[in-house]
Amino acid sequence: MGRFLGYLRTVRNYWNDNKGHHDIVDYSRALIIMLLSMAAAYYLFYWEFS
């Protein structure tokens, strides 16, 4: 449990840093775009081949 709390503390410190906050926002946007792209591809293939 101590390692997990240390990890959360590190993420919180990274979030409070200007560069870290910018990186987290960028990675979150990239993750959302990738998930939406995969969902769109899945539904297009499902619609085409079903």
PyMOL Python script that loads the backbone (N, CA, C, O; Angstrom):
from pymol import cmd

cmd.read_pdbstr("""\
ATOM      1  N   MET A   1       0.821  -1.189   0.000  1.00  0.00           N
ATOM      2  CA  MET A   1       0.000   0.000   0.000  1.00  0.00           C
ATOM      3  C   MET A   1       0.869   1.258   0.000  1.00  0.00           C
ATOM      4  O   MET A   1       0.488   2.281  -0.569  1.00  0.00           O
ATOM      5  N   GLY A   2       2.020   1.178   0.632  1.00  0.00           N
ATOM      6  CA  GLY A   2       2.903   2.332   0.684  1.00  0.00           C
ATOM      7  C   GLY A   2       3.422   2.734  -0.690  1.00  0.00           C
ATOM      8  O   GLY A   2       3.560   3.920  -0.990  1.00  0.00           O
ATOM      9  N   ARG A   3       3.707   1.741  -1.516  1.00  0.00           N
ATOM     10  CA  ARG A   3       4.159   2.041  -2.880  1.00  0.00           C
ATOM     11  C   ARG A   3       3.082   2.742  -3.681  1.00  0.00           C
ATOM     12  O   ARG A   3       3.361   3.674  -4.436  1.00  0.00           O
ATOM     13  N   PHE A   4       1.845   2.289  -3.513  1.00  0.00           N
ATOM     14  CA  PHE A   4       0.740   2.903  -4.235  1.00  0.00           C
ATOM     15  C   PHE A   4       0.555   4.354  -3.808  1.00  0.00           C
ATOM     16  O   PHE A   4       0.333   5.225  -4.650  1.00  0.00           O
ATOM     17  N   LEU A   5       0.645   4.620  -2.506  1.00  0.00           N
ATOM     18  CA  LEU A   5       0.520   5.998  -2.027  1.00  0.00           C
ATOM     19  C   LEU A   5       1.682   6.850  -2.525  1.00  0.00           C
ATOM     20  O   LEU A   5       1.497   8.028  -2.831  1.00  0.00           O
ATOM     21  N   GLY A   6       2.858   6.276  -2.607  1.00  0.00           N
ATOM     22  CA  GLY A   6       4.003   6.992  -3.157  1.00  0.00           C
ATOM     23  C   GLY A   6       3.789   7.313  -4.626  1.00  0.00           C
ATOM     24  O   GLY A   6       4.139   8.395  -5.097  1.00  0.00           O
ATOM     25  N   TYR A   7       3.215   6.367  -5.338  1.00  0.00           N
ATOM     26  CA  TYR A   7       2.902   6.603  -6.753  1.00  0.00           C
ATOM     27  C   TYR A   7       1.905   7.746  -6.899  1.00  0.00           C
ATOM     28  O   TYR A   7       2.085   8.625  -7.742  1.00  0.00           O
ATOM     29  N   LEU A   8       0.850   7.737  -6.076  1.00  0.00           N
ATOM     30  CA  LEU A   8      -0.142   8.811  -6.133  1.00  0.00           C
ATOM     31  C   LEU A   8       0.479  10.153  -5.773  1.00  0.00           C
ATOM     32  O   LEU A   8       0.141  11.170  -6.380  1.00  0.00           O
ATOM     33  N   ARG A   9       1.375  10.174  -4.804  1.00  0.00           N
ATOM     34  CA  ARG A   9       2.046  11.421  -4.431  1.00  0.00           C
ATOM     35  C   ARG A   9       2.890  11.941  -5.588  1.00  0.00           C
ATOM     36  O   ARG A   9       2.926  13.144  -5.845  1.00  0.00           O
ATOM     37  N   THR A  10       3.570  11.030  -6.285  1.00  0.00           N
ATOM     38  CA  THR A  10       4.383  11.421  -7.433  1.00  0.00           C
ATOM     39  C   THR A  10       3.520  11.986  -8.549  1.00  0.00           C
ATOM     40  O   THR A  10       3.873  13.001  -9.150  1.00  0.00           O
ATOM     41  N   VAL A  11       2.397  11.346  -8.832  1.00  0.00           N
ATOM     42  CA  VAL A  11       1.488  11.836  -9.878  1.00  0.00           C
ATOM     43  C   VAL A  11       0.927  13.198  -9.480  1.00  0.00           C
ATOM     44  O   VAL A  11       0.803  14.084 -10.326  1.00  0.00           O
ATOM     45  N   ARG A  12       0.586  13.376  -8.201  1.00  0.00           N
ATOM     46  CA  ARG A  12       0.075  14.666  -7.743  1.00  0.00           C
ATOM     47  C   ARG A  12       1.128  15.759  -7.907  1.00  0.00           C
ATOM     48  O   ARG A  12       0.805  16.864  -8.344  1.00  0.00           O
ATOM     49  N   ASN A  13       2.368  15.470  -7.566  1.00  0.00           N
ATOM     50  CA  ASN A  13       3.445  16.450  -7.738  1.00  0.00           C
ATOM     51  C   ASN A  13       3.681  16.752  -9.211  1.00  0.00           C
ATOM     52  O   ASN A  13       3.930  17.899  -9.583  1.00  0.00           O
ATOM     53  N   TYR A  14       3.602  15.721 -10.049  1.00  0.00           N
ATOM     54  CA  TYR A  14       3.772  15.913 -11.490  1.00  0.00           C
ATOM     55  C   TYR A  14       2.643  16.765 -12.043  1.00  0.00           C
ATOM     56  O   TYR A  14       2.871  17.606 -12.913  1.00  0.00           O
ATOM     57  N   TRP A  15       1.411  16.554 -11.541  1.00  0.00           N
ATOM     58  CA  TRP A  15       0.255  17.328 -11.984  1.00  0.00           C
ATOM     59  C   TRP A  15       0.414  18.798 -11.611  1.00  0.00           C
ATOM     60  O   TRP A  15       0.021  19.673 -12.382  1.00  0.00           O
ATOM     61  N   ASN A  16       0.980  19.081 -10.454  1.00  0.00           N
ATOM     62  CA  ASN A  16       1.124  20.461  -9.990  1.00  0.00           C
ATOM     63  C   ASN A  16       2.243  21.209 -10.694  1.00  0.00           C
ATOM     64  O   ASN A  16       2.295  22.437 -10.627  1.00  0.00           O
ATOM     65  N   ASP A  17       3.133  20.501 -11.363  1.00  0.00           N
ATOM     66  CA  ASP A  17       4.193  21.129 -12.136  1.00  0.00           C
ATOM     67  C   ASP A  17       3.621  21.568 -13.490  1.00  0.00           C
ATOM     68  O   ASP A  17       2.782  20.870 -14.059  1.00  0.00           O
ATOM     69  N   ASN A  18       4.065  22.711 -14.005  1.00  0.00           N
ATOM     70  CA  ASN A  18       3.520  23.213 -15.279  1.00  0.00           C
ATOM     71  C   ASN A  18       3.746  22.238 -16.425  1.00  0.00           C
ATOM     72  O   ASN A  18       2.815  21.943 -17.174  1.00  0.00           O
ATOM     73  N   LYS A  19       4.962  21.735 -16.572  1.00  0.00           N
ATOM     74  CA  LYS A  19       5.255  20.794 -17.652  1.00  0.00           C
ATOM     75  C   LYS A  19       4.485  19.492 -17.457  1.00  0.00           C
ATOM     76  O   LYS A  19       3.936  18.937 -18.409  1.00  0.00           O
ATOM     77  N   GLY A  20       4.449  19.016 -16.232  1.00  0.00           N
ATOM     78  CA  GLY A  20       3.735  17.771 -15.944  1.00  0.00           C
ATOM     79  C   GLY A  20       2.256  17.883 -16.230  1.00  0.00           C
ATOM     80  O   GLY A  20       1.659  16.969 -16.799  1.00  0.00           O
ATOM     81  N   HIS A  21       1.660  18.991 -15.843  1.00  0.00           N
ATOM     82  CA  HIS A  21       0.237  19.202 -16.105  1.00  0.00           C
ATOM     83  C   HIS A  21      -0.027  19.214 -17.608  1.00  0.00           C
ATOM     84  O   HIS A  21      -0.992  18.613 -18.081  1.00  0.00           O
ATOM     85  N   HIS A  22       0.826  19.894 -18.347  1.00  0.00           N
ATOM     86  CA  HIS A  22       0.683  19.947 -19.804  1.00  0.00           C
ATOM     87  C   HIS A  22       0.821  18.549 -20.401  1.00  0.00           C
ATOM     88  O   HIS A  22       0.057  18.184 -21.295  1.00  0.00           O
ATOM     89  N   ASP A  23       1.785  17.762 -19.921  1.00  0.00           N
ATOM     90  CA  ASP A  23       1.978  16.405 -20.424  1.00  0.00           C
ATOM     91  C   ASP A  23       0.770  15.526 -20.135  1.00  0.00           C
ATOM     92  O   ASP A  23       0.327  14.773 -21.002  1.00  0.00           O
ATOM     93  N   ILE A  24       0.235  15.618 -18.925  1.00  0.00           N
ATOM     94  CA  ILE A  24      -0.915  14.785 -18.562  1.00  0.00           C
ATOM     95  C   ILE A  24      -2.122  15.131 -19.425  1.00  0.00           C
ATOM     96  O   ILE A  24      -2.846  14.239 -19.866  1.00  0.00           O
ATOM     97  N   VAL A  25      -2.341  16.417 -19.666  1.00  0.00           N
ATOM     98  CA  VAL A  25      -3.459  16.829 -20.523  1.00  0.00           C
ATOM     99  C   VAL A  25      -3.253  16.314 -21.946  1.00  0.00           C
ATOM    100  O   VAL A  25      -4.195  15.826 -22.572  1.00  0.00           O
ATOM    101  N   ASP A  26      -2.024  16.420 -22.460  1.00  0.00           N
ATOM    102  CA  ASP A  26      -1.739  15.924 -23.811  1.00  0.00           C
ATOM    103  C   ASP A  26      -1.941  14.414 -23.916  1.00  0.00           C
ATOM    104  O   ASP A  26      -2.536  13.929 -24.878  1.00  0.00           O
ATOM    105  N   TYR A  27      -1.440  13.666 -22.918  1.00  0.00           N
ATOM    106  CA  TYR A  27      -1.605  12.216 -22.946  1.00  0.00           C
ATOM    107  C   TYR A  27      -3.071  11.822 -22.840  1.00  0.00           C
ATOM    108  O   TYR A  27      -3.505  10.856 -23.469  1.00  0.00           O
ATOM    109  N   SER A  28      -3.834  12.564 -22.048  1.00  0.00           N
ATOM    110  CA  SER A  28      -5.266  12.277 -21.917  1.00  0.00           C
ATOM    111  C   SER A  28      -5.992  12.513 -23.236  1.00  0.00           C
ATOM    112  O   SER A  28      -6.834  11.712 -23.641  1.00  0.00           O
ATOM    113  N   ARG A  29      -5.662  13.610 -23.897  1.00  0.00           N
ATOM    114  CA  ARG A  29      -6.275  13.876 -25.206  1.00  0.00           C
ATOM    115  C   ARG A  29      -5.921  12.787 -26.212  1.00  0.00           C
ATOM    116  O   ARG A  29      -6.778  12.334 -26.970  1.00  0.00           O
ATOM    117  N   ALA A  30      -4.669  12.372 -26.216  1.00  0.00           N
ATOM    118  CA  ALA A  30      -4.240  11.323 -27.139  1.00  0.00           C
ATOM    119  C   ALA A  30      -4.974  10.016 -26.844  1.00  0.00           C
ATOM    120  O   ALA A  30      -5.379   9.310 -27.768  1.00  0.00           O
ATOM    121  N   LEU A  31      -5.144   9.696 -25.575  1.00  0.00           N
ATOM    122  CA  LEU A  31      -5.854   8.472 -25.203  1.00  0.00           C
ATOM    123  C   LEU A  31      -7.307   8.523 -25.669  1.00  0.00           C
ATOM    124  O   LEU A  31      -7.827   7.536 -26.190  1.00  0.00           O
ATOM    125  N   ILE A  32      -7.958   9.661 -25.484  1.00  0.00           N
ATOM    126  CA  ILE A  32      -9.352   9.799 -25.911  1.00  0.00           C
ATOM    127  C   ILE A  32      -9.462   9.670 -27.426  1.00  0.00           C
ATOM    128  O   ILE A  32     -10.367   9.003 -27.928  1.00  0.00           O
ATOM    129  N   ILE A  33      -8.556  10.299 -28.151  1.00  0.00           N
ATOM    130  CA  ILE A  33      -8.584  10.206 -29.618  1.00  0.00           C
ATOM    131  C   ILE A  33      -8.361   8.767 -30.072  1.00  0.00           C
ATOM    132  O   ILE A  33      -9.033   8.298 -30.990  1.00  0.00           O
ATOM    133  N   MET A  34      -7.422   8.061 -29.435  1.00  0.00           N
ATOM    134  CA  MET A  34      -7.172   6.664 -29.808  1.00  0.00           C
ATOM    135  C   MET A  34      -8.381   5.794 -29.515  1.00  0.00           C
ATOM    136  O   MET A  34      -8.739   4.945 -30.331  1.00  0.00           O
ATOM    137  N   LEU A  35      -9.014   5.986 -28.368  1.00  0.00           N
ATOM    138  CA  LEU A  35     -10.191   5.182 -28.029  1.00  0.00           C
ATOM    139  C   LEU A  35     -11.344   5.453 -28.988  1.00  0.00           C
ATOM    140  O   LEU A  35     -12.030   4.524 -29.415  1.00  0.00           O
ATOM    141  N   LEU A  36     -11.558   6.716 -29.326  1.00  0.00           N
ATOM    142  CA  LEU A  36     -12.624   7.044 -30.280  1.00  0.00           C
ATOM    143  C   LEU A  36     -12.326   6.474 -31.665  1.00  0.00           C
ATOM    144  O   LEU A  36     -13.235   6.012 -32.354  1.00  0.00           O
ATOM    145  N   SER A  37     -11.059   6.505 -32.075  1.00  0.00           N
ATOM    146  CA  SER A  37     -10.683   5.943 -33.371  1.00  0.00           C
ATOM    147  C   SER A  37     -10.893   4.432 -33.401  1.00  0.00           C
ATOM    148  O   SER A  37     -11.387   3.889 -34.389  1.00  0.00           O
ATOM    149  N   MET A  38     -10.520   3.758 -32.319  1.00  0.00           N
ATOM    150  CA  MET A  38     -10.720   2.306 -32.262  1.00  0.00           C
ATOM    151  C   MET A  38     -12.202   1.960 -32.257  1.00  0.00           C
ATOM    152  O   MET A  38     -12.618   1.001 -32.907  1.00  0.00           O
ATOM    153  N   ALA A  39     -13.002   2.734 -31.527  1.00  0.00           N
ATOM    154  CA  ALA A  39     -14.447   2.480 -31.499  1.00  0.00           C
ATOM    155  C   ALA A  39     -15.060   2.715 -32.872  1.00  0.00           C
ATOM    156  O   ALA A  39     -15.912   1.940 -33.307  1.00  0.00           O
ATOM    157  N   ALA A  40     -14.643   3.764 -33.554  1.00  0.00           N
ATOM    158  CA  ALA A  40     -15.163   4.037 -34.895  1.00  0.00           C
ATOM    159  C   ALA A  40     -14.772   2.924 -35.857  1.00  0.00           C
ATOM    160  O   ALA A  40     -15.602   2.480 -36.651  1.00  0.00           O
ATOM    161  N   ALA A  41     -13.527   2.468 -35.801  1.00  0.00           N
ATOM    162  CA  ALA A  41     -13.080   1.378 -36.679  1.00  0.00           C
ATOM    163  C   ALA A  41     -13.851   0.097 -36.377  1.00  0.00           C
ATOM    164  O   ALA A  41     -14.242  -0.624 -37.296  1.00  0.00           O
ATOM    165  N   TYR A  42     -14.069  -0.188 -35.108  1.00  0.00           N
ATOM    166  CA  TYR A  42     -14.820  -1.383 -34.727  1.00  0.00           C
ATOM    167  C   TYR A  42     -16.231  -1.334 -35.309  1.00  0.00           C
ATOM    168  O   TYR A  42     -16.690  -2.303 -35.914  1.00  0.00           O
ATOM    169  N   TYR A  43     -16.910  -0.217 -35.128  1.00  0.00           N
ATOM    170  CA  TYR A  43     -18.279  -0.120 -35.626  1.00  0.00           C
ATOM    171  C   TYR A  43     -18.343  -0.110 -37.147  1.00  0.00           C
ATOM    172  O   TYR A  43     -19.298  -0.637 -37.717  1.00  0.00           O
ATOM    173  N   LEU A  44     -17.360   0.471 -37.816  1.00  0.00           N
ATOM    174  CA  LEU A  44     -17.343   0.438 -39.277  1.00  0.00           C
ATOM    175  C   LEU A  44     -17.153  -0.987 -39.784  1.00  0.00           C
ATOM    176  O   LEU A  44     -17.847  -1.411 -40.709  1.00  0.00           O
ATOM    177  N   PHE A  45     -16.220  -1.733 -39.192  1.00  0.00           N
ATOM    178  CA  PHE A  45     -16.021  -3.120 -39.597  1.00  0.00           C
ATOM    179  C   PHE A  45     -17.221  -3.981 -39.238  1.00  0.00           C
ATOM    180  O   PHE A  45     -17.614  -4.855 -40.010  1.00  0.00           O
ATOM    181  N   TYR A  46     -17.804  -3.739 -38.072  1.00  0.00           N
ATOM    182  CA  TYR A  46     -18.981  -4.502 -37.655  1.00  0.00           C
ATOM    183  C   TYR A  46     -20.131  -4.243 -38.629  1.00  0.00           C
ATOM    184  O   TYR A  46     -20.825  -5.178 -39.027  1.00  0.00           O
ATOM    185  N   TRP A  47     -20.333  -3.003 -39.008  1.00  0.00           N
ATOM    186  CA  TRP A  47     -21.419  -2.641 -39.911  1.00  0.00           C
ATOM    187  C   TRP A  47     -21.157  -3.204 -41.317  1.00  0.00           C
ATOM    188  O   TRP A  47     -22.087  -3.649 -41.989  1.00  0.00           O
ATOM    189  N   GLU A  48     -19.895  -3.183 -41.756  1.00  0.00           N
ATOM    190  CA  GLU A  48     -19.554  -3.627 -43.103  1.00  0.00           C
ATOM    191  C   GLU A  48     -19.623  -5.153 -43.245  1.00  0.00           C
ATOM    192  O   GLU A  48     -20.096  -5.651 -44.266  1.00  0.00           O
ATOM    193  N   PHE A  49     -19.171  -5.880 -42.262  1.00  0.00           N
ATOM    194  CA  PHE A  49     -19.023  -7.322 -42.381  1.00  0.00           C
ATOM    195  C   PHE A  49     -20.049  -8.132 -41.624  1.00  0.00           C
ATOM    196  O   PHE A  49     -19.870  -9.341 -41.479  1.00  0.00           O
ATOM    197  N   SER A  50     -21.114  -7.527 -41.136  1.00  0.00           N
ATOM    198  CA  SER A  50     -22.110  -8.323 -40.418  1.00  0.00           C
ATOM    199  C   SER A  50     -23.332  -8.600 -41.255  1.00  0.00           C
ATOM    200  O   SER A  50     -24.262  -9.258 -40.791  1.00  0.00           O
TER     201      SER A  50
END
""", "prot")
cmd.dss("prot")
cmd.show_as("cartoon", "prot")
cmd.util.cbc("prot")
cmd.orient("prot")
